[in-house]
Amino acid sequence: MNKAKCSIIPKPQRYEVHDGTYTVTSDTKVLCVPEFMKAGKFISNFLKTKKDANNGSIKFIKDASIRSEGYTLNITTDGVTVSASDENGAFYGAVTLKIIIMQSKKSNGVAVLDCAYIYDYPKFKFRGGMMDEARHFFGVDVVKRALDEMAMLKLNKFHWHLSDDQGYRIESEVYPLLNEIGSKRQYEYLGGAESLAYLGMKKDGDEYLRYYKKEEIREIVSYAEKLCIDVIPEIGIPGHTVALLASYNNLSCRKEKYEVY
């Protein structure tokens, strides 16, 4: 009997479905070597089960022969084994296992997995997602949800657009006007540039003051790190700097007065 494969994005390099099944429950323990603790925590938190350093039916083991960020996932009638040579590879194996469990047959907290073998590695080293918070501020919870979705797609770079003509979103103690002036605009909604007025776009909403405190930035960076995602902040210079020049117009070549777009 031919079994259907789970839908996994990105598509694994190799995916075979075999005869037999393995059942996962809340009592299924996760064995995890110390180097792969992120992967172990990721899957055990999803299963609401336990990590165990000595035994377990879901195992994360190190295999130096596997290429960087790659992994093998082997589901047999005896258990599940994820093998990888590095932390990221083990984590991506955990992500694939979670996706398979999410699509498996479930009843009363028990998931039945079809036996399978998967070998995968990323084609590109830089796999990024980008969020623009200069023009619209989303906040910590939304950013975390975006990072969760990135992790499920095995993306590894979060490009965080934090300054532009429409706002400066990073707390600054050295240059406080970046927040007092640069993080604030007169209206919440942009409504388009003056040159687009013929389209009927109008400014709307109340005064808009938004920026991330340092502890919030640390929280997001730490959260991303647990998902094997690097945060790449962007501070626009020398262009797209109206928010900076509105705060400190002495930096302008023309010494003109600016307002945040």
SULLINCOR-V45593 format. One record per residue. N is the residue number from 1. RES is the residue in one small letter. PHI is phi in whole degrees, -180 to 180 (none if undefined). OMEGA is omega in degrees with one decimal (999 if undefined). D_LAST is the distance of its C-alpha to the last C-alpha in Angstrom with 2 decimals. Layout:
n = (N,N)
res = (RES,RES)
phi = (PHI,PHI)
omega = (OMEGA,OMEGA)
d_last = (D_LAST,D_LAST)
This chain:
n = (1,2,3,4,5,6,7,8,9,10,11,12,13,14,15,16,17,18,19,20,21,22,23,24,25,26,27,28,29,30,31,32,33,34,35,36,37,38,39,40,41,42,43,44,45,46,47,48,49,50,51,52,53,54,55,56,57,58,59,60,61,62,63,64,65,66,67,68,69,70,71,72,73,74,75,76,77,78,79,80,81,82,83,84,85,86,87,88,89,90,91,92,93,94,95,96,97,98,99,100,101,102,103,104,105,106,107,108,109,110,111,112,113,114,115,116,117,118,119,120,121,122,123,124,125,126,127,128,129,130,131,132,133,134,135,136,137,138,139,140,141,142,143,144,145,146,147,148,149,150,151,152,153,154,155,156,157,158,159,160,161,162,163,164,165,166,167,168,169,170,171,172,173,174,175,176,177,178,179,180,181,182,183,184,185,186,187,188,189,190,191,192,193,194,195,196,197,198,199,200,201,202,203,204,205,206,207,208,209,210,211,212,213,214,215,216,217,218,219,220,221,222,223,224,225,226,227,228,229,230,231,232,233,234,235,236,237,238,239,240,241,242,243,244,245,246,247,248,249,250,251,252,253,254,255,256,257,258,259,260,261)
res = (m,n,k,a,k,c,s,i,i,p,k,p,q,r,y,e,v,h,d,g,t,y,t,v,t,s,d,t,k,v,l,c,v,p,e,f,m,k,a,g,k,f,i,s,n,f,l,k,t,k,k,d,a,n,n,g,s,i,k,f,i,k,d,a,s,i,r,s,e,g,y,t,l,n,i,t,t,d,g,v,t,v,s,a,s,d,e,n,g,a,f,y,g,a,v,t,l,k,i,i,i,m,q,s,k,k,s,n,g,v,a,v,l,d,c,a,y,i,y,d,y,p,k,f,k,f,r,g,g,m,m,d,e,a,r,h,f,f,g,v,d,v,v,k,r,a,l,d,e,m,a,m,l,k,l,n,k,f,h,w,h,l,s,d,d,q,g,y,r,i,e,s,e,v,y,p,l,l,n,e,i,g,s,k,r,q,y,e,y,l,g,g,a,e,s,l,a,y,l,g,m,k,k,d,g,d,e,y,l,r,y,y,k,k,e,e,i,r,e,i,v,s,y,a,e,k,l,c,i,d,v,i,p,e,i,g,i,p,g,h,t,v,a,l,l,a,s,y,n,n,l,s,c,r,k,e,k,y,e,v,y)
phi = (none,-80,-98,-76,-82,-73,-84,-125,-121,-72,-63,-63,-64,-144,-147,-121,-108,-114,-70,97,-139,-134,-102,-110,-132,-70,-94,-71,-86,-114,-91,-146,-69,-55,-66,-111,-63,-61,-65,-62,-67,-60,-79,-71,-66,-68,-81,56,-115,-116,-93,-142,-78,-112,-151,166,-88,-109,-118,-114,-125,-95,-138,-66,-79,-83,-65,-56,68,-93,-161,-119,-125,-120,-105,-122,-69,-97,156,-125,-128,-110,-117,-158,-98,-144,-61,-64,-61,-62,-64,-67,-64,-65,-63,-62,-62,-61,-62,-66,-63,-62,-99,-84,-73,-131,-159,54,79,-115,-116,-106,-101,-72,-62,-160,-132,-128,-124,-149,-158,-76,-75,-120,-74,-104,-128,-111,-127,-128,-131,-97,-111,-74,-84,-145,-89,-100,96,-59,-63,-68,-61,-63,-65,-64,-64,-59,-68,-61,-62,-68,-101,62,-81,-125,-131,-108,-86,-107,-84,-112,-150,-168,-62,-96,158,-116,-111,-119,-63,-132,-86,-77,-123,-63,-68,-60,-96,-61,-114,-68,-92,-127,-132,-69,-127,-68,-95,-71,75,94,-73,-59,-69,-103,-61,-66,-84,82,-79,-124,-74,-151,89,-89,-56,-121,-123,-145,-163,-90,-73,-59,-67,-71,-64,-60,-62,-69,-62,-66,-63,-65,-61,-69,-103,59,-118,-88,-94,-115,-77,-122,-117,-68,-155,-89,-90,55,-121,-61,-63,-69,-71,-65,-78,-135,-71,-68,-81,-75,-62,-93,57,-91,-90,-117,-124,-60,-63)
omega = (178.0,178.3,179.3,175.5,174.4,176.0,-177.7,179.1,-1.4,-177.5,-180.0,177.9,179.8,-177.2,178.5,175.2,-176.2,176.4,176.7,179.3,172.4,-175.9,178.2,178.2,177.1,177.2,180.0,-177.8,-179.0,174.9,-173.9,174.3,-174.5,-177.9,-175.2,-176.2,178.9,179.8,-179.9,179.1,-178.4,-176.2,179.4,175.4,177.9,-178.4,-174.0,179.9,-173.6,169.9,-178.9,-177.0,-172.1,-179.9,-179.8,-179.8,170.5,-173.0,171.1,-175.5,-177.4,178.0,-174.1,-177.7,-178.5,-176.7,-176.2,-179.8,176.9,179.6,165.7,176.4,-176.9,177.7,178.3,178.1,-179.3,-178.3,-176.7,177.9,172.8,179.5,179.7,178.4,-179.1,-174.4,-178.0,178.9,178.1,179.8,180.0,173.2,177.3,178.0,179.0,177.9,177.8,179.8,179.5,178.7,179.7,-177.5,-177.3,175.1,-176.1,176.5,177.5,176.2,179.8,179.6,179.7,-177.0,171.8,177.0,-175.3,173.2,179.7,170.5,-176.3,173.5,-177.7,178.0,-177.6,178.7,-178.3,-178.3,-165.7,167.9,-174.7,175.9,179.6,178.7,173.2,-178.2,176.0,-177.4,-176.1,179.7,-171.3,-174.7,-179.8,178.0,178.6,178.2,177.2,177.6,176.3,-179.5,176.6,-179.1,-179.7,176.6,178.7,173.1,-171.8,179.2,177.9,-179.9,-170.4,-176.0,-168.1,175.4,178.7,178.5,-173.3,176.5,176.5,-165.7,-179.0,177.3,177.2,175.6,-178.8,-179.8,-172.2,-179.4,175.2,177.6,-177.5,-178.2,-172.7,179.5,-174.3,170.7,-171.0,-177.6,178.4,-175.6,-173.6,178.4,177.7,178.9,-179.2,-178.7,179.3,-177.7,-178.9,177.2,179.3,-179.3,-176.2,174.3,-173.9,176.3,-177.9,175.6,-171.3,179.8,-176.4,169.6,-178.7,171.5,-176.5,-178.5,177.4,177.2,177.2,179.9,-179.4,178.7,178.3,179.4,179.5,-178.1,178.4,178.8,-179.4,178.6,174.7,177.7,178.3,-179.9,176.4,172.0,-173.1,175.8,5.1,179.2,177.9,-172.7,-177.9,179.2,177.4,-177.7,174.6,-179.9,-177.7,-174.5,175.9,177.6,-178.8,176.6,-177.7,-179.3,179.8,176.2,-178.2,170.1,179.7,-178.3,999)
d_last = (62.24,58.88,56.09,52.51,49.96,46.86,43.49,41.80,38.49,38.53,42.12,44.54,46.51,49.73,50.43,53.97,55.16,58.63,61.25,61.17,58.66,57.48,56.57,53.79,53.90,52.48,55.50,54.68,54.10,51.77,53.24,50.72,51.33,49.28,47.15,45.95,45.10,41.57,43.20,45.88,43.55,41.32,44.27,46.21,43.27,42.99,46.74,46.98,49.96,51.17,50.86,54.22,55.02,58.53,58.63,56.63,56.64,53.10,53.20,50.63,52.59,51.97,53.16,52.54,53.49,50.33,47.53,44.34,42.11,44.84,47.09,50.04,50.36,53.93,54.79,58.56,60.91,61.12,57.45,54.13,53.53,50.29,50.93,48.45,48.48,45.23,42.93,40.36,43.14,44.71,41.44,40.93,44.53,43.78,40.84,43.19,45.83,43.44,42.52,46.23,47.05,44.32,45.97,49.55,52.02,51.66,53.79,54.05,51.89,53.80,52.30,54.63,53.41,55.03,56.39,54.30,53.53,50.08,49.23,45.64,43.35,39.85,39.72,36.56,35.92,32.10,31.19,27.55,25.06,21.28,18.73,14.93,13.82,10.43,9.12,12.07,14.35,18.00,20.18,23.53,25.72,23.74,23.44,27.20,27.95,26.11,28.18,31.28,30.73,30.14,33.41,35.30,34.33,35.32,31.94,31.82,28.38,25.20,22.17,19.58,16.00,14.69,11.86,9.10,5.75,4.75,7.67,11.14,13.92,17.11,19.12,20.01,23.00,23.24,19.73,18.96,15.91,14.08,14.60,14.88,11.54,9.82,10.72,9.48,6.85,8.53,9.17,10.47,10.22,7.55,10.21,9.45,8.37,10.38,13.05,13.71,14.45,18.08,17.93,17.55,14.26,13.06,10.62,12.87,13.92,14.12,12.24,11.25,12.71,13.98,15.58,19.02,21.90,24.26,26.99,24.88,24.02,27.75,28.68,26.69,28.04,31.52,31.27,30.29,33.13,35.63,34.61,35.08,31.38,29.75,26.16,24.16,20.93,18.27,16.28,14.52,16.22,16.51,13.78,10.37,10.25,7.26,7.55,11.19,11.22,9.51,12.36,14.99,14.48,18.16,17.38,15.84,18.58,17.80,17.45,14.68,12.51,8.78,6.17,3.80,0.00)
